Amino acid sequence: MPHINLGVTLHSFSVEYYTYQYTMEDCMAAVGSLGPDLGVELVGPQMIRGFPDLSAEFANRFTRAVEKYDLRPTAYGAYGDAQLATGKWVSREEQLDYLRRQIRAAQRLGFPLIRVQPSEAVLTDLVTYAEKHGVKMVIEIHAPMAIENIEPLIERVESVNSPYLGFAPDTGMFCHTVANVAVDRFRRLGVSAELTEVILQRWHEQVPEAELLAEIRRLGGGHDALQFAFESTLHWGHSDPATLQRIMPYINHVHGKFFNADNAGVDTAVRFAEVIGELRTGEYNGSISFEYDGHLWNPTDHAIEQIRRLYVTTLRQLESTEA
């Protein structure tokens, strides 16, 4: 029977890591505190010194932590970085070399797949190389993208027809509103209740970014109001969870993006329970990495407590559907 495995991306601990509260090992220990055999996702440039190259010292540290905290490597966050130096675009061969080095790093660290962005290099040049190294490439679908508007990309993946090329949908696409953690931050910064209401209403109406920004300017909104308006179009997607069925045969990994879970373990923006329901309906057999992103607006919440709330709720939902 298909089984959904739960885990965490270490990106969730960005505040703790960048402020030196946590080492990488501390981040992995936090994941392990949730229970046995949890998945762990690593963002390469965030934690690998010398990225995209991988030192033996880092590989040993990571492997020891995986064993110590009873974790399972699930996904390596890779990047194409087409502009490595300001104002200079890399050549096709430079980009391919950059991604090949990351595929090799993922293999050495025990990751079965790497999460990538859509590019011609990924779609046409790297599939054979990834297969040679036993590492799948999954293209992340991330807000403001939506499954409803990427049909040409889906058709390209279908035409490649390789088990080493698929998708990793990010649940930030599937929202019913803007997360209240962001609303609260911009209200604290002085964005008025009236402008906040306009921004939230326009989000529900799916007003395009340029039109929304023009309206906020006409209403007298300053820098913070414009920033809030812009972010509302960027982070919280309108995609319907049911559209997951369109790409179900190609889903190899899921990013469980969320922003702030309440005491009942329900996120205030993401339609998480519906996403899980669709994955179960489609008999998804793979991993979900919880990705806590609320730290972008409130750096004071502890990531592991936020993750624990959603983890418990999601685990209960999975156990009830598998019973």
C-alpha positions as CSV (number, residue, x, y, z in Angstrom):
1,M,0.0,0.0,0.0
2,P,1.4,3.5,-0.8
3,H,2.8,5.2,2.2
4,I,3.6,8.9,2.9
5,N,6.7,9.6,4.9
6,L,7.0,12.8,6.9
7,G,10.1,14.9,7.4
8,V,11.5,18.4,7.7
9,T,13.7,20.7,5.6
10,L,16.4,22.3,7.6
11,H,15.5,25.6,5.9
12,S,12.8,25.7,8.6
13,F,15.5,26.6,11.1
14,S,16.9,29.5,9.2
15,V,16.6,32.0,12.1
16,E,18.1,29.6,14.6
17,Y,20.9,28.7,12.2
18,Y,21.8,32.2,11.0
19,T,21.8,33.7,14.5
20,Y,24.1,30.9,15.7
21,Q,21.6,29.4,18.1
22,Y,21.7,26.1,16.3
23,T,24.5,24.3,14.5
24,M,23.6,22.0,11.6
25,E,23.7,19.1,14.0
26,D,21.3,21.0,16.3
27,C,18.8,21.4,13.5
28,M,19.0,17.7,12.7
29,A,18.6,16.9,16.4
30,A,15.4,19.0,16.5
31,V,14.0,17.0,13.5
32,G,14.9,13.7,15.3
33,S,13.0,14.9,18.4
34,L,9.7,14.4,16.5
35,G,10.1,10.7,16.3
36,P,12.0,7.8,14.7
37,D,12.9,7.6,11.0
38,L,12.0,11.2,10.1
39,G,13.0,12.5,6.7
40,V,15.6,15.3,6.5
41,E,16.0,17.7,3.6
42,L,19.1,19.8,3.2
43,V,19.5,23.1,1.3
44,G,22.9,22.9,-0.3
45,P,24.1,26.5,-0.3
46,Q,22.6,27.2,3.2
47,M,24.8,24.7,5.1
48,I,27.5,23.3,2.8
49,R,30.7,25.4,3.1
50,G,32.4,25.4,-0.3
51,F,29.1,24.7,-2.1
52,P,28.5,23.3,-4.7
53,D,31.6,21.2,-3.8
54,L,31.3,18.7,-1.0
55,S,34.2,18.1,1.5
56,A,34.8,14.8,3.2
57,E,34.5,16.6,6.5
58,F,31.0,17.8,5.8
59,A,29.9,14.5,4.4
60,N,31.1,12.7,7.6
61,R,29.4,15.3,9.9
62,F,26.1,14.9,8.0
63,T,26.2,11.1,7.9
64,R,27.0,10.9,11.6
65,A,24.1,13.1,12.5
66,V,21.7,11.1,10.3
67,E,22.7,8.0,12.2
68,K,22.7,9.6,15.6
69,Y,19.2,11.1,15.3
70,D,17.7,8.2,13.3
71,L,16.9,10.3,10.2
72,R,16.4,9.5,6.5
73,P,17.9,11.7,3.8
74,T,15.0,12.6,1.5
75,A,15.8,15.6,-0.7
76,Y,18.8,17.8,-1.5
77,G,17.9,21.4,-2.4
78,A,19.9,22.3,-5.5
79,Y,20.2,25.6,-7.4
80,G,21.0,26.5,-11.0
81,D,22.2,30.0,-10.1
82,A,22.5,31.2,-13.7
83,Q,24.1,34.5,-12.5
84,L,27.0,33.5,-10.2
85,A,28.6,36.9,-10.6
86,T,26.6,40.1,-10.6
87,G,25.9,41.2,-14.2
88,K,27.3,38.0,-15.8
89,W,25.3,35.1,-17.0
90,V,26.9,31.7,-16.9
91,S,27.3,29.6,-20.0
92,R,25.2,26.5,-20.6
93,E,28.3,24.3,-19.9
94,E,29.0,26.2,-16.6
95,Q,25.5,25.7,-15.5
96,L,25.6,22.0,-16.3
97,D,28.9,21.6,-14.4
98,Y,27.4,23.4,-11.4
99,L,24.4,21.1,-11.3
100,R,26.4,18.0,-12.0
101,R,28.5,18.8,-8.9
102,Q,25.3,19.0,-6.9
103,I,24.0,15.7,-8.2
104,R,27.3,14.1,-7.1
105,A,27.0,15.7,-3.7
106,A,23.5,14.5,-3.3
107,Q,24.6,11.0,-4.1
108,R,27.5,11.0,-1.6
109,L,25.2,12.2,1.1
110,G,22.6,9.5,0.5
111,F,19.8,11.6,-1.0
112,P,17.6,9.8,-3.5
113,L,16.7,13.1,-5.2
114,I,17.5,16.7,-5.7
115,R,15.0,19.6,-5.9
116,V,15.7,21.9,-8.8
117,Q,14.2,24.8,-10.7
118,P,12.9,24.3,-14.3
119,S,15.5,25.0,-17.0
120,E,16.5,23.6,-20.3
121,A,19.6,22.1,-18.7
122,V,17.4,20.1,-16.4
123,L,14.9,19.1,-19.0
124,T,17.3,18.2,-21.8
125,D,20.8,17.6,-20.6
126,L,21.0,16.2,-17.1
127,V,18.5,13.3,-17.0
128,T,21.0,10.7,-18.2
129,Y,23.6,12.0,-15.8
130,A,21.2,11.9,-12.9
131,E,20.2,8.4,-13.8
132,K,23.8,7.3,-13.9
133,H,24.2,8.5,-10.3
134,G,20.9,7.2,-9.1
135,V,19.5,10.6,-8.1
136,K,16.1,11.8,-9.3
137,M,15.6,15.4,-10.3
138,V,12.3,17.0,-9.1
139,I,11.2,20.4,-10.4
140,E,9.7,22.5,-7.6
141,I,6.4,24.1,-8.4
142,H,6.2,27.0,-6.1
143,A,3.9,30.0,-5.6
144,P,3.2,32.2,-7.5
145,M,3.2,29.3,-9.9
146,A,0.1,27.2,-10.0
147,I,-0.4,23.7,-11.5
148,E,-3.3,25.2,-13.6
149,N,-0.8,27.5,-15.5
150,I,2.2,25.2,-16.2
151,E,0.7,22.9,-18.7
152,P,3.6,23.3,-21.2
153,L,6.1,22.4,-18.5
154,I,4.0,19.3,-17.5
155,E,3.9,18.3,-21.1
156,R,7.7,18.6,-21.4
157,V,8.2,16.4,-18.4
158,E,5.8,13.9,-19.9
159,S,7.7,13.9,-23.2
160,V,11.0,13.2,-21.4
161,N,9.2,10.2,-19.8
162,S,12.0,9.3,-17.3
163,P,11.6,8.1,-13.7
164,Y,14.5,10.4,-13.0
165,L,12.6,13.6,-13.8
166,G,9.5,14.7,-11.9
167,F,7.9,17.3,-9.7
168,A,8.0,18.6,-6.2
169,P,4.9,20.7,-5.5
170,D,5.1,23.2,-2.7
171,T,2.0,23.5,-0.6
172,G,2.3,27.3,-0.5
173,M,0.5,27.2,-3.8
174,F,-2.7,25.9,-2.1
175,C,-3.9,28.7,0.2
176,H,-7.3,30.0,1.3
177,T,-6.0,33.3,2.5
178,V,-2.9,35.3,3.4
179,A,-1.2,34.0,6.5
180,N,-2.0,36.0,9.6
181,V,1.6,36.0,10.7
182,A,2.3,38.3,7.7
183,V,-0.9,40.4,8.3
184,D,0.2,40.9,12.0
185,R,3.7,42.0,11.0
186,F,2.6,44.6,8.5
187,R,-0.1,45.9,10.9
188,R,2.7,46.4,13.5
189,L,4.7,48.3,10.9
190,G,1.9,50.7,10.5
191,V,-0.1,49.5,7.5
192,S,-3.7,50.7,8.2
193,A,-6.6,48.4,8.7
194,E,-8.3,49.9,5.6
195,L,-5.3,49.2,3.4
196,T,-4.9,45.7,4.9
197,E,-8.5,45.0,4.1
198,V,-8.0,46.1,0.5
199,I,-4.9,43.9,0.1
200,L,-6.6,40.8,1.5
201,Q,-9.8,41.4,-0.6
202,R,-7.7,41.8,-3.8
203,W,-5.8,38.6,-2.9
204,H,-9.2,36.8,-2.9
205,E,-10.1,38.4,-6.2
206,Q,-6.7,37.4,-7.6
207,V,-5.9,40.9,-8.8
208,P,-2.6,41.0,-10.7
209,E,0.5,42.4,-8.9
210,A,0.9,45.5,-11.1
211,E,-2.8,46.4,-10.8
212,L,-2.7,45.9,-7.0
213,L,0.4,48.0,-6.5
214,A,-1.1,50.8,-8.5
215,E,-4.2,50.8,-6.4
216,I,-2.3,50.8,-3.1
217,R,-0.3,53.8,-4.4
218,R,-3.6,55.6,-5.4
219,L,-4.9,55.0,-1.8
220,G,-1.8,56.6,-0.3
221,G,0.0,53.5,0.7
222,G,3.7,53.9,1.6
223,H,6.7,51.5,1.4
224,D,5.3,48.9,3.9
225,A,1.9,48.8,2.4
226,L,3.4,48.3,-1.1
227,Q,5.7,45.6,0.3
228,F,2.7,43.8,1.9
229,A,0.8,44.0,-1.3
230,F,3.7,42.6,-3.3
231,E,4.3,39.8,-0.8
232,S,0.6,38.8,-0.9
233,T,1.0,38.0,-4.6
234,L,4.2,36.1,-4.1
235,H,3.9,33.7,-1.2
236,W,0.2,32.6,-1.1
237,G,-1.0,30.7,-4.1
238,H,-4.5,30.1,-5.4
239,S,-4.0,26.7,-6.9
240,D,-6.7,24.1,-6.1
241,P,-5.4,21.0,-4.3
242,A,-7.5,18.8,-6.7
243,T,-5.0,19.8,-9.5
244,L,-2.4,17.6,-7.9
245,Q,-4.1,14.7,-9.7
246,R,-2.9,16.2,-13.0
247,I,0.8,15.6,-12.0
248,M,0.4,12.7,-9.6
249,P,2.3,10.2,-11.7
250,Y,5.3,12.6,-11.6
251,I,5.3,13.7,-8.0
252,N,8.4,12.4,-6.3
253,H,8.6,14.7,-3.3
254,V,6.4,17.4,-1.6
255,H,7.4,20.5,0.1
256,G,5.0,21.0,3.1
257,K,5.2,24.8,3.2
258,F,3.3,26.4,6.1
259,F,3.4,29.7,7.8
260,N,2.0,29.5,11.3
261,A,0.1,26.6,12.8
262,D,-2.4,27.3,15.5
263,N,-2.8,25.3,18.8
264,A,-4.9,22.7,16.9
265,G,-2.1,22.1,14.5
266,V,-3.9,23.8,11.5
267,D,-2.0,26.4,9.4
268,T,-3.7,29.7,9.1
269,A,-3.3,29.9,5.3
270,V,-2.4,26.6,3.6
271,R,-5.2,24.1,2.8
272,F,-3.0,21.4,4.2
273,A,-5.6,18.8,5.1
274,E,-7.0,19.0,1.6
275,V,-3.5,18.5,0.1
276,I,-3.0,15.4,2.2
277,G,-6.4,14.1,1.1
278,E,-5.5,14.6,-2.6
279,L,-2.2,12.8,-2.1
280,R,-3.9,9.9,-0.5
281,T,-6.5,9.8,-3.2
282,G,-3.8,9.7,-5.8
283,E,-1.9,7.0,-3.9
284,Y,1.2,9.2,-3.6
285,N,4.1,7.1,-2.3
286,G,6.9,9.4,-1.1
287,S,8.0,12.0,1.3
288,I,6.7,15.3,2.6
289,S,9.2,17.8,4.0
290,F,7.6,20.3,6.4
291,E,8.9,23.7,5.6
292,Y,8.2,26.4,8.2
293,D,8.3,29.8,6.6
294,G,6.7,31.9,9.3
295,H,10.2,33.1,10.4
296,L,10.1,35.5,7.4
297,W,7.6,37.6,9.3
298,N,8.0,36.6,12.9
299,P,11.5,35.5,13.9
300,T,10.6,34.9,17.5
301,D,8.5,31.7,17.2
302,H,10.5,28.5,17.7
303,A,10.5,26.6,14.4
304,I,10.4,23.1,16.0
305,E,7.3,23.9,18.1
306,Q,5.5,25.1,14.9
307,I,6.6,22.0,13.1
308,R,5.5,19.7,15.9
309,R,2.0,21.1,15.9
310,L,1.5,20.5,12.1
311,Y,3.4,17.1,12.3
312,V,1.0,15.8,15.0
313,T,-2.1,16.8,13.1
314,T,-0.8,15.5,9.8
315,L,0.2,12.2,11.3
316,R,-3.2,11.7,12.8
317,Q,-4.8,12.4,9.4
318,L,-2.5,9.9,7.7
319,E,-3.2,7.3,10.3
320,S,-6.9,7.7,10.0
321,T,-6.9,7.3,6.3
322,E,-4.5,4.3,6.4
323,A,-6.6,2.5,9.0
